[in-house]
Amino acid sequence: MYVIVVGGGQVGHSLARLLMAEKHEVLLVEKDPARYSKLSEEFGESVILGDGAELDTLMDMGVNRADVLVAVTGMDQDNLIICQMAKILYLIPRTIARVNDPKNEEIFQSLGVDATVSSTRIIGSLIEEKIDAGMFIPLLALKGGEVEIFQTQLSSDSPLIDKKISKLTLPQNCIIIAALRENQIIIPKGDTILKENDTIITLVGKNAKDTFKKLFL
Amino acid sequence: MKVVILGCSRVGALLATELFSKGDEVSVIDQNPSSLKRLGKEFGGKSILGIGIDEEALRKAGIDKADAFVAVTNDDNTNLMAAQLVREKFKIPKILLRVYDSKRAQAFKELDLNIVCPTVDTAQKMETFLSEKI
């Protein structure tokens, strides 16, 4: 895949490195000259100096060939506008934005950004989870928040444990997509039995969210 | 008319004082206290210290009941985000914003935003003047 990453801070830097290690074609865009020259030592021609919201920068990077654009600068307004420009002008199939202020997630999605990631919210939830098992950790929101992927750890009194998945009564529009048990990843089938302390990943539709959460209380 | 202005830039401050003197109800939001001083003593509207892409500041400025919203900070992306946020969340009949970058302005006109691009306007005026016979 050809992925454009806008913003060469710590998030952008490690994301670019990760994607390259997985053999994706990556182009990193950084507007600060000092940071750019540091990055170019590591990334060579895969990093360019420019403003991701300026048309010329986007043209230079062959943006219409990109499969995904990820905007991870420290400014929410920049991430939003960069993603919107990519959609309006270049019809990039998929845009992902980092959201620094979790309050902005909803508006980003209603304005056409395909997915948002709020590190603030995820870190907050992860810390909370250490305090309280059974917390619902949002990992990713898709299609304007219509569908969300959550992670949660099953406690000893969860109604989901020690039963075949096929026997569980889950609400409409939700599905358990994976269970993590120690170092094992289980892709569940009807006869899979969840156990206490399993971490499960679920895909939940907006309307099913509350009902689904209740299952864990 | 009740107007919320984001950005106490030269344009923002001038517009705010003009509207106020004509009897409109005006609130101005800026994140910089020294910019708000541009409003001067005659301005009797509200001035709010805050960020315009933050709903809280917008509510403090009375966006719920506003007839118009104007985004004139010096940052194009802030104006674009604020205008869209206001359009999406509050049903404001009139929304107007400034975008300096002509190409960005052009791109976002596709989303039916009322954009003033001073770069294009100024260049056009100058060109017209220059092309007139002396």
Interface residues (C-beta under 8 A of the other chain):
Chain A: A53 E54 L55 D56 M75 D76 Q77 D78 L80 I81 Q84 M85 I88 L89 D101 K103 N104 I107 S110 L111
Chain B: I53 D54 E55 D75 D76 N77 T78 L80 M81 A82 Q84 L85 E88 K89 D101 K103 R104 A107 F108 E110 L111
